[in-house]
Amino acid sequence: MAGIRFTSAAVTPRKVFVRLLPGTDLIPGIKAVCARHNIKAGSISTMLGSLRQVRFVWAIPDSVNKSGLKYGAPKVMEGPIEFITGTGVIGTMKDSGEIGIHLHACFCDATSKVWGGHIVDEGNPVAVTIEVVIDVYDDLSLVRSVDGETDMPLFSIAGQSVETR
């Protein structure tokens, strides 16, 4: 991989503000909001609040994958969890067409030790509130599938080819 390579698209967002209520599982809750507001592509620009527990993974070395990394087994941390910040990408899964969410976050445990990583799809119930701002891109198609170059599930911008500079 030499040079600067990228894909890009200019978009105009609309915004959806969300409050997930106590007991709601984080990612299924965001998916329900996406269904309610017809969100097929977007980004999570703001996320904060608290969880009863958090399930997450982080990158570890892997000599088999083309990327040289993989996600390890999920870590489950019991709460209360202070959810400091989260950001993510929303798109559709290539195989099923269902909403896919790629969410990373920083959070702290009851001792104030800070943790972070990739949030697992289920097992993250809200404690008091999770407040989310979603930037919705109605004129964009983001599709997630396993990338041939990295062996990782990644979003790609539909209809865009790679530019090299």
N, C-alpha and C positions, 0 to 999 in steps of 0.2 A: 504494500500500500504506500504509494508515493504521492506527494502533492496534496492539494486540498480537494476533497471530494464531498459532494453534498447533493441533496434534493431539497427543493423549497417550493413554497406556494404563498402568494399574498392572500390574506383572508380578512374579512371584516366580522368581528365577533358580535354576538348578542350575549347578554349575561343572565345567568340564573343564580339567584341566591337561595341556599338550602339550609335548613336546620334539621338534622337528623335527631330524633327523639330517643330518650333512654330505652335501652334494650334492642334497638335496631342494629342489625349487623352492618358494618360500615360499607363494604363494597356492594353487597346486594341492595342496600339502601340507595346508594348512588345509582345503581342500575335501574331501580324503580323510578327514580327522579328522571333519568334519561328517557325511559319509556313514557312517562307523563308529559315531558316537554319535547318529545320527538328529537332527542339529541343523538346523532349518529357519529359526530366528530367534535372533539373539543379538548380543552385542557382545564385542569384543576389548578387555579392560580393561588387560591387561599384555602387552607383547611386548618382548623384548630378546635380544641375541645378536650374531651376526656373519654377514656375507654375502661371497661371492666377488665378486659385482658386484651393483649395484642399478640397476633401470630405474624411472624416475619421471617424472611430469609436474607442472606447477604452473599455476595460473590466470594467464591473460594477457588483456588487454583485447580485446573483440570487439564491434564496433558492430552486427553482424548478429543475434546471439543476444539474446533478450529479457532475459536476465540481465546482459548487458553484458560477459560473460567467456566464455572457453572454455579448454580445456587445450591447451597447445602440443604440439609433437612430443616424444616421449619422449627423455630424456637417459639415456645409459648411462654409469655410472661404474664403472670397474674397481676391484676391491678390493685389499687387504682393506678391508672396510667394517665399522665398529663401529656396530651397530644399537642406538641409544640408547633409543628408545621408539617404540612404534606403537600406534595405537588404530583401531578400525574397527567396522563394522556388518555383520552377516551376515543375509541374507534370501534370497528367491527372485526370479528374473527373471520378469517377467510373461509374456513371449512363450514362453519355453522351460520354465519351472518349475525350471530348474537353480539350484543355489546361486550367489548373487552375493555378492561381498565388496567392500566399500568401505573401503580401508585407507589411512591417512595415517601418516607416520612422520618422525622426525628421526634422522639418522645422520651419521657423520663419515667423512671419507676418511683416507688414511694420513698426512696432514699435520695432522690434527685439526680441519680446517675443517668446520664444521657445515652440513649441507644438510637439506632437507626437502621433502615434497610428497606427492602421491598416488602410491602404488605401483602400477605396471602389472601386469596379471594374470600375466605369465610373464617369465622371464629374471632371477630373483632367487635364485640357488642359495645354500644355507646353506654357510658356511665351517666353523665348529666346532659351533655349536648355535643354535637359535632357541627360546626358551622363551615359551610363550603361555598366558594364562589366558582362557578363553572363558566368559562368562556366558550360559547358554542359557535362552531364554524359550519354554518348551513351549506356553504359553497365548497366544502372540502370533503374528500373521501379518504379516510385513514383505515388501512386494512392490516391486520396483524396475522403473520404467519412465520414459520421458521425460515430465517434468513440463510441462504446457501453459503454466504461468505463467513458467517460467524457461528452457525448452528444454534442460534438463539431466537426465541420468538420476539419479533420486532414489528413495529408499525412502519408501514411505508405509505408514501403519498401516492395515491392511485393516479395514473396518467403522467407521472413525472419520471424523467430519466435522470441518471446520475450526471452531474456536471463535474468536470475536472478543471482545475486552474493551476 
